[in-house]
């Protein structure tokens, strides 16, 4: 049956995120709660990593899930996995939050390239295998690729700002960012 | 495409472009399927990197998010920006209308009372109407909970999704009614069968009011209770 509310998800199987989003698109509040349970750690963890302040990270995470709720019907599964969709929203909102208070962030949290190259939050608990895979794959990037990607992704800098911070020409940063992500993608795919 | 623009795919995938550059790259993506594929893959890789930072969210956040979602209307599925804008305006008006509601319409209803779900298989399912390319949807508050409504001109159907309405005891059912200003007399547009959380009907003609009441099991010939919701095209 395709009527909402009638699709059963076996308790044994891990919930299919794509399918949950499809149910959320029909206004299924229970599916939304399950989706939250599946993705809240990822969304909150990413938001906290980017905005740093746990209270603001909570606000960002809430905005993210409300956007997911509102726009679930517009999620197009031919354009990628639902989890990627949610984390892309999370990243954009976290970066927006950081940029809104950019000057303040720079005062609070002045970043130099030296600090960033070993940037790893001590309290980040990475247990799952897939997270180990990401760590391992990130190690295959060159230092400059890794720094470029991390400064942009986790610190919310534009590639222009990254070029200034790392004192490199703009085209260099642009290509390192892309090459680094391509290498990460290829490594993650190779691990599957 | 220019090589220069193409190399921005990485920065674009991690939201590291200025708003102007991102707009320019968006326009470029519309004409470059290969670039779209690349951005999609790079975003997926970036998302895995983001997910590797997973940290349990504070316990209280869950209740806050679920409560906020309960108060937040959802957007209908949309294809073109033009349709999306039109639909949002429509949705805003609908949700803004006080006690309950407002709908549009076309064509006489052809739904027979108490038709079994099996007999409905020829007509589009509730979900199909909600997912139709031209679907317009509304989330409506009623005294019995939230009702989701979708209409599709293309499918010539209207669907109600009742799974967020209160469950009724076995002796009661939700029944749909339609009437026109001219007749003024509600005619049954079917009951929501037990175990089914919605109903599809032919898109009612403009000027038709749609209402839902709670009736004894099996349905009634005329409404015996006050409607929990009325959908009135004239108030759109």
Interface residues (C-beta under 8 A of the other chain):
Chain A: X1 X2 X3 X4 X5 X6 X25 X26 X27 X28 X29 X32 X33 X36 X37 X40 X41 X42 X43 X44 X45 X46 X48 X49 X54 X58 X61 X62 X65 X66 X69 X70 X71 X72 X73 X74 X79 X80 X81 X83 X84 X87 X88 X90 X91 X92 X95 X121 X123 X124 X125 X126 X128 X130 X131 X133 X134 X135 X138 X149 X152 X153 X154 X156 X157 X158 X159 X160 X162 X171 X174 X175 X177 X178 X179 X180 X181 X182 X184 X185 X188
Chain B: X4 X7 X8 X9 X10 X11 X13 X14 X15 X16 X17 X18 X40 X41 X42 X43 X44 X45 X46 X47 X48 X49 X50 X51 X52 X53 X54 X55 X56 X57 X58 X61 X62 X64 X65 X66 X68 X69 X70 X72 X73 X74 X75 X76 X77 X78 X117 X125 X126 X127 X128 X130 X131 X137 X139 X146 X148 X161 X163 X164 X195 X196 X197 X198
